[in-house]
Structures are given as structure tokens and as C-alpha cells.
């Protein structure tokens, strides 16, 4: 039941990954279980978000207007946004930015997964310090 609570908290876009890690520590769960549940909870809605955001962006034609104006690699921007451990809804924001900037769904999913792993690991390290 405690694992489900940590997983459910990580699903909410208004909470950061650090709060999921802290909840797992409060429940005295093993560190690896807390980490895994937070990562899975954060990543579960990402494929659906990418599809929905891409449909919206293509419907309104936002990708062509904004994607061309970015001076740096678009995937790098998404990685930085999703790697911040204290940003609530980091994967939601990363999915929206990836769709608007024209990053493919496959690349977006890989970059957001990497960012979620990094941010959850950083939150875990900060919480243990």
C-alpha cells in the first residue's frame, strides 16, 4: 500500500519528485523501491501527454512557428527542463516543450525518461544528504 501511495504522488503534476522520495522515506521503504516507484509514476503519463500535445500543436500549427526560432538543440532544452528535481510537473512541461519545439515523439520519450532518471536520482541524493 505504501508503494502505491508513493507511485500515486509521483503521478500528480503539482508535486515534485523529491516529495515522492520523501514520502517513501517516511514509509521506511527501501531506497530502490522509492526510486523505482517515483520514476514509474512520473513517466506513466508521458506517452499519452506527448500524443495529446503533438495533436494540439499540429492542429494549431504552433510547431512551425516556434521550433525554427530555437537557437540550441531542442532535445537539450527538454532534457534540462525534465532534469530539475524541484520542478513540479517536470515531465508534463518537458512533453509540452518537446511537442511545441517539434521534437519527434520517439526522441522526446527517450529524453524525458533520461531527465526523469536524473532528476529523481538528484532528489534522492539531496534527500539522503
C-alpha positions in Angstrom: 0.0 0.0 0.0 2.9 2.4 0.7 4.4 1.7 -2.7 1.0 2.7 -4.3 1.0 5.9 -2.3 4.5 6.9 -3.5 3.5 5.9 -7.1 0.3 7.9 -6.9 2.0 11.0 -5.5 4.5 10.9 -8.4 1.7 10.9 -10.9 0.5 14.3 -9.8 1.9 17.2 -11.8 1.7 19.5 -8.8 4.2 17.6 -6.7 8.0 17.3 -7.4 9.9 14.0 -7.4 11.6 15.0 -4.1 8.2 14.8 -2.3 7.7 11.3 -3.7 11.2 10.3 -2.4 10.5 11.9 1.0 7.2 10.0 1.2 9.0 6.7 0.5 11.5 7.6 3.3 8.7 8.4 5.7 7.2 5.0 5.0 10.6 3.5 5.5 10.6 1.8 2.1 13.9 0.6 0.7 15.6 3.4 -1.3 15.5 1.5 -4.6 11.7 0.8 -4.3 11.0 4.5 -3.6 13.2 5.5 -6.6 11.5 3.0 -8.9 8.0 4.0 -7.9 8.7 7.7 -8.3 10.3 7.2 -11.8 7.4 4.9 -12.9 4.8 7.3 -11.5 6.4 10.3 -13.2 6.8 8.5 -16.6 3.4 6.8 -16.8 1.5 9.8 -18.3 4.3 10.9 -20.7 3.4 8.8 -23.8 -0.2 10.0 -23.6 0.9 13.6 -23.0 3.2 13.5 -26.0 0.4 12.3 -28.2 -2.1 14.8 -27.0 0.3 17.7 -27.1 1.5 16.8 -30.6 -2.1 16.7 -31.8 -2.8 20.1 -30.3 0.4 21.6 -31.7 -0.2 20.3 -35.2 -3.8 21.3 -35.1 -2.9 24.9 -34.3 0.3 25.0 -36.3 2.5 26.0 -33.4 5.4 23.8 -34.1 6.4 25.5 -37.3 6.4 29.0 -35.7 8.3 28.2 -32.5 10.5 25.3 -33.4 12.5 27.2 -36.0 13.4 30.1 -33.6 15.2 28.0 -31.0 19.0 28.6 -31.2 20.1 25.5 -29.4 19.3 21.8 -29.8 15.7 21.2 -28.9 16.3 17.9 -27.1 18.8 19.6 -24.8 16.1 22.1 -23.7 13.7 19.2 -22.9 16.5 17.4 -21.0 17.3 20.4 -18.9 13.6 21.0 -18.1 13.0 17.4 -17.1 16.2 17.1 -15.0 15.2 19.7 -12.4 14.3 17.8 -9.3 12.2 20.5 -7.7 10.1 21.5 -10.7 6.6 20.2 -10.2 5.2 18.6 -13.3 8.6 18.4 -14.9 7.7 15.7 -17.4 4.4 17.4 -18.3 6.3 20.6 -19.1 9.0 18.7 -20.9 6.4 16.9 -23.1 4.7 20.2 -23.9 8.0 21.9 -24.8 9.0 18.9 -26.9 5.8 19.0 -28.9 5.9 22.7 -29.4 9.6 22.7 -30.5 9.0 19.9 -33.0 11.0 17.0 -31.4 9.7 13.6 -32.5 7.7 11.5 -30.1 10.4 8.8 -30.0 13.2 11.2 -29.2 11.0 13.1 -26.7 10.2 9.9 -24.8 13.9 9.0 -24.6 15.0 12.4 -23.5 12.2 12.8 -20.9 13.0 9.3 -19.5 16.6 10.3 -19.1 15.6 13.6 -17.4 13.3 11.8 -15.0 16.0 9.3 -14.1 18.5 12.2 -13.5 16.0 14.4 -11.5 14.8 11.5 -9.3 18.4 10.5 -8.6 19.3 14.1 -7.7 16.3 14.3 -5.4 17.3 11.1 -3.8 20.9 12.2 -3.3 19.7 15.6 -1.8 17.2 13.8 0.5 19.8 11.4 1.8 22.3 14.2 2.5 
